[in-house]
């Protein structure tokens, strides 16, 4: 059974920072592309960032480039999303996902975490 467990969400003021974590089952993590998506109320689930198996290649949505950083720790089977200079429009539920390949479309991902709420106040 594949399991992804997110943590680290919360309430922060605009301009602040948060770091999200996603702990993955070992068999999944080493062989998977890991990605973060987010979904605001009434909107679709959008890609935020992705990182390949090797960790050498990362991908970011234009809206978060230069502010967010995705990374992975193989020893801890964990992927992180460091979010700096947060804006109110970053408010959403953030989800961790795993797939054998990188996709920007959420429908291509089979494995998901439960989500963690990020709220940025103005």
Backbone as a ProteinNet text record, in pm:
[ID]
protein_1_A
[PRIMARY]
XXXXXXXXXXXXXXXXXXXXXXXXXXXXXXXXXXXXXXXXXXXXXXXXXXXXXXXXXXXXXXXXXXXXXXXXXXXXXXXXXXXXXXXXXXXXXXXXXXXXXXXXXXXXXXXXXXXXXXXXXX
[TERTIARY]
84.5	0	88.4	66.5	141.4	80.1	165.2	117.2	199.9	129.3	193	125.8	205.5	151.7	215.4	132	180.9	172.6	257	252.3	316.2	293.8	361.5	276.1	150.6	63.7	28.8	-38.2	-78	-115.8	-126.8	-162.7	-38	-15	102.5	65.4	134.1	109.7	179.5	127.5	189.8	335.9	421.6	564.4	636.9	560.3	619	656.1	700.1	747.1	685.2	673.3	633.7	711.8	732.5	790.7	697	652.7	567.8	654.5	611.6	681	583.2	634.8	554.9	637.8	595.7	665.1	603.8	688	641.6	690.8	612.5	657.5	780.4	872.7	1004.2	1004.9	924.9	927.2	881.1	788.7	738.2	840.2	902.6	979.7	1098	1176.2	1298.3	1272.9	1156.9	1127.8	1031.8	993	885.6	929.6	863.6	862.7	767	809.4	724.9	682	560.3	508.3	419.9	409	314.8	210.8	86.1	-25.9	-95.1	-179.2	-262.4	-399.4	-496.2	-633.5	-699.6	-738.1	-811.5	-960.6	-1045	-1189.9	-1244.3	-1319.2	-1381.1	-1288.9	-1165.1	-1068.8	-1017	-952.6	-895.4	-765.6	-724.7	-599.5	-484.6	-396	-288.7	-152.5	-63.1	74.5	144.3	220.2	303.3	449.6	492.9	633.1	647.1	752.5	781.4	930.9	968.4	1110.1	1127.5	1225.3	1247.4	1315.4	1323.9	1379.2	1517.9	1600.1	1738.3	1749	1645.7	1651.2	1722.4	1775.7	1853.2	1765.3	1644.4	1553.7	1431.6	1402.7	1285.5	1201.5	1074.1	979.7	893.3	860.7	780.8	675.8	561.4	462.4	517.8	481.7	532.1	499.6	386.1	339.7	424.7	504.9	583.6	733.9	775.3	918.5	989.5	1103.4	1180.3	1135.6	1020.8	970.4	965.8	932.9	918.9	1035.6	1073.7	1178.6	1136.1	1141.8	1112	1243.1	1246.1	1366	1323.4	1415.9	1382.7	1500.4	1468.1	1566.3	1545.6	1637.1	1620.5	1635.3	1717.5	1735.6	1608	1530.4	1407.2	1283	1299.9	1185.2	1086	1137.7	1054.1	1082.7	978.5	991.2	940.5	1007.7	976.1	934.3	857.7	827.4	851.7	962.4	992.5	924.2	839.9	760.7	798.2	856	896	815.5	818.5	748.4	604	537	400.9	305.1	208.6	108.4	-30.1	-128.2	-264.6	-315.1	-273	-317.5	-254.1	-160.4	-104.9	-193.5	-295.5	-386.4	-456.1	-444	-501.3	-473.7	-534.6	-493.6	-382	-272.2	-156.5	-149.1	-130.1	-126.8	7.2	54.6	171.5	123.2	195.5	157.3	281.3	262.1	372.2	330.1	426.8	400.5	531.5	524.5	648.2	711.5	629.1	679.2	625.9	690.9	645.3	530.1	425.2	312.8	271.8	220.2	164.7	14.5	-46.5	-189.4	-214.8	-296.9	-318.5	-385.3	-457.1	-528.2	-432.3	-305.8	-207.1	-144.6	-173.3	-110.9	-204.1	-148.6	-229.1	-226.6	-115.3	-97.3	-97.9	-177.7	-196.9	-191.5	-147.2	-160.8	-296.4	-319.9	-451.2	-466.8	-357.2	-361.7	-334.4	-278.3	-254.7	-290.2	-361.9	-412.4	-302.7	-287.9	-200.8	-287.6	-285	-361.7	-267.1	-269.8	-183.9	-272.6	-254.8	-336.2	-266.7	-348.1	-292.4	-268.6
-118.7	0	124.1	210.9	335.6	436.5	500.8	603.9	730.5	842.1	974	1055.1	1112.2	1187.2	1325.8	1428.8	1566.4	1625.9	1725.1	1802.8	1938.9	2031.5	2160	2277.3	2252.5	2363.7	2449.5	2561.6	2649.1	2786.1	2878	3017	3102.8	3185.2	3271.1	3404.7	3508.4	3639.4	3649.7	3735.2	3760	3798.9	3741.3	3764.3	3661.5	3579.6	3478.6	3351.9	3251.8	3126	3006.6	2898.5	2769.5	2661.6	2548.5	2433.1	2314.7	2262.4	2143.4	2019.1	1913.3	1784.9	1677.9	1581.2	1466.9	1341.2	1261.2	1136.3	1024.6	949.4	846	708.4	606.9	470.2	443.5	364.5	352.8	304.3	204.2	147.4	248.8	335.1	435.8	543.8	589.4	711.2	700.9	596	588.6	574.7	525.8	502.2	603.2	701.6	790	932.6	992.8	1138.1	1187.9	1288.6	1345.8	1485.3	1520.6	1650.9	1708.7	1838.6	1910.9	1978.6	1963.7	2031.6	2116.6	2206.8	2282.1	2305.1	2318.8	2340.5	2441.9	2554.2	2656.6	2630.2	2682.2	2659.1	2701.3	2611	2641.8	2636.9	2595.1	2590.6	2448.9	2428.4	2297.6	2276.1	2150.2	2115.9	2142.5	2231.4	2274.8	2230.5	2203.1	2167.2	2287.3	2263.4	2366.2	2339.6	2215.2	2180.1	2029.5	1985.9	1844.5	1820.3	1698.5	1663.9	1519.5	1498.4	1365	1273.8	1145.2	1044.3	1082.4	1131	1163.8	1290.3	1372.3	1501.6	1607.2	1568.4	1662.7	1758.4	1718.6	1803	1841.3	1969.1	2018.8	2103.5	2114.8	2188.6	2275.3	2394.8	2486.5	2555.1	2578.7	2663.8	2806	2878.1	3015.3	3101.5	3075.8	3159.4	3144.1	3037.6	3015.4	3017.9	3031.6	3032.8	3144.3	3110.2	3207.1	3221	3162.9	3171.4	3035.4	2931.2	2795.7	2709.6	2614.2	2519.1	2379.3	2286.1	2146	2070.3	1978.6	1897.2	1762.3	1666.3	1534	1480.6	1408.3	1347.1	1196.8	1125	981.5	905.6	954.1	887.1	891.3	999.2	1014.4	983	945.9	918.5	1034.2	1153	1271.6	1372.7	1435.2	1545.6	1671.6	1782	1908.8	2013.1	2109	2227.1	2347	2415.6	2537.7	2653.2	2723.2	2831.4	2962	3052.3	3183.6	3293.2	3410.3	3526.4	3491.8	3429.3	3381.9	3497.2	3470.6	3569	3514	3601.8	3552	3456.2	3476.9	3388.8	3250.1	3228.4	3095.1	3011.4	3072.7	3001.2	2887.2	2766.5	2647.6	2526.8	2415.6	2287.2	2233.5	2196.9	2147.4	1995.3	1930.8	1785.3	1737.1	1629.6	1559.3	1444.5	1417.7	1311.2	1239.7	1114.4	1033.5	965.7	952.4	890.1	836.1	736	688.6	793.7	885.6	988.1	1125.1	1229.3	1364.4	1403.6	1455.4	1511.8	1640.8	1734.6	1855.1	1841.1	1740.2	1714.8	1624.8	1670.2	1593.7	1459.4	1447.5	1322.7	1208	1240.8	1137	1074.8	1130.2	1081	984.7	872.2	767.7	779	824.6	822.5	963.9	984	1116	1111.2	1222.6	1242.1	1300.6	1324.5	1371.8	1522.3	1592.2	1737.3	1810	1929.8	2015.2	2158.6	2225.8	2360.3	2464	2551.3	2668	2792.2	2879.8	3002.6	3120.1	3213	3330.2	3452.8	3521.7	3639.8	3765.5	3861	3986.6	4089.7
0	0	0	-95.4	-103.9	-8.3	67.9	159.9	147.5	140.1	139.8	249.1	337.6	450.2	453.6	432.2	432.2	572.1	594.4	717.7	691.5	783.9	775.2	733.6	699.8	662.6	782.8	756.7	865.4	815.5	910.3	881.4	892.1	791.1	789.5	727	766.3	706.6	571	486.9	357	376.9	292.2	303.9	388.2	458.6	545.5	470.8	548.3	491.2	563.2	489.6	544.9	471.7	540.3	473.8	489.4	376.5	375.7	361.9	426.6	417.8	371.4	298.5	254.6	275.6	372.1	401.7	318.7	248.6	156.7	198.6	161.3	185.2	100.5	153	93.5	-48.9	-79	-212.9	-316.4	-274.7	-366.5	-392.7	-287.7	-294.7	-389.3	-378.4	-456.8	-605.9	-644.6	-785.2	-845.9	-770.2	-814.5	-838.5	-934.1	-944.6	-836.8	-764.2	-659.1	-700.3	-664.7	-704	-595	-596.9	-511.4	-601.3	-562.8	-626.4	-520.8	-568.3	-475.3	-536.1	-447.1	-491.2	-400.3	-459.1	-386.7	-403.7	-315.3	-324.8	-460.3	-522.5	-649.6	-769.4	-747.6	-857.3	-877.3	-991.4	-1020.3	-941.6	-934.8	-870.5	-968.5	-931.4	-1019.6	-969.5	-1064.9	-1030.6	-969.1	-866	-804.2	-836.5	-813.3	-836.4	-848.5	-917.9	-931.1	-926.2	-889.6	-882.2	-926.6	-1014.6	-1069	-967.8	-1003	-913.5	-863.5	-956.1	-920.4	-837.3	-843.2	-776.3	-856.8	-972.7	-1053	-1131.8	-1159.8	-1238.4	-1156.3	-1156.1	-1085.8	-1180.4	-1148.5	-1230.4	-1138.9	-1186.2	-1106	-1191.5	-1131.6	-1195.2	-1200.8	-1305.2	-1320.5	-1198.7	-1138.9	-1028.2	-901.7	-894.3	-772.3	-797.1	-922.2	-953.2	-876.7	-818.6	-741.8	-598	-563.8	-425.8	-358.2	-433.7	-378.8	-425.4	-340	-373.6	-332	-427.1	-397.5	-381.5	-286.6	-263.9	-208	-210.2	-157.5	-77.5	29	117.6	112.1	46.4	27.3	158.9	247.9	377.1	460.3	445.4	522.3	440.1	312.6	224.9	228.1	218.8	234.5	123.6	75.7	-18.3	51.3	25	90.5	-11.8	34.7	-44.1	46.5	22.9	95.3	25.1	97.8	39.3	107.2	30.3	80.3	12.8	70.9	15.2	-20.2	72.9	47.8	24	-63.5	-101.2	-66.9	-48.4	-21.6	-130.1	-253.2	-360.8	-355.6	-264.7	-242.9	-150.1	-95.1	-6.1	-79.9	-25.9	-89.5	-1	-38.3	17.5	-71.6	-9.5	-83	-70.2	-184.6	-189.9	-244.4	-187.5	-237.3	-326.4	-435.3	-526.3	-577.4	-617.9	-670	-798.7	-889.5	-1018.7	-1075.1	-1162.8	-1226.4	-1318	-1368.8	-1459.6	-1419.4	-1469.7	-1438.9	-1530.3	-1470.5	-1543.3	-1473.6	-1549.1	-1488	-1464.5	-1521.1	-1508.6	-1389	-1294.7	-1172	-1199.5	-1308	-1336.8	-1369.2	-1396.3	-1429.2	-1304.7	-1187.9	-1064.3	-993.3	-954.2	-890.4	-738.3	-684.6	-539.4	-483.6	-378.4	-320.1	-169.5	-111.8	30.6	62.8	190.7	235.5	221.5	199.3	183.7	313.6	300.3	416.2	379.1	467.8	438.7	460.6	363	375.6	358	456.7	451.5	471.4	375.2	381.2	398.4	507	535.1	483	443.1	387.6	496.3
[MASK]
++++++++++++++++++++++++++++++++++++++++++++++++++++++++++++++++++++++++++++++++++++++++++++++++++++++++++++++++++++++++++

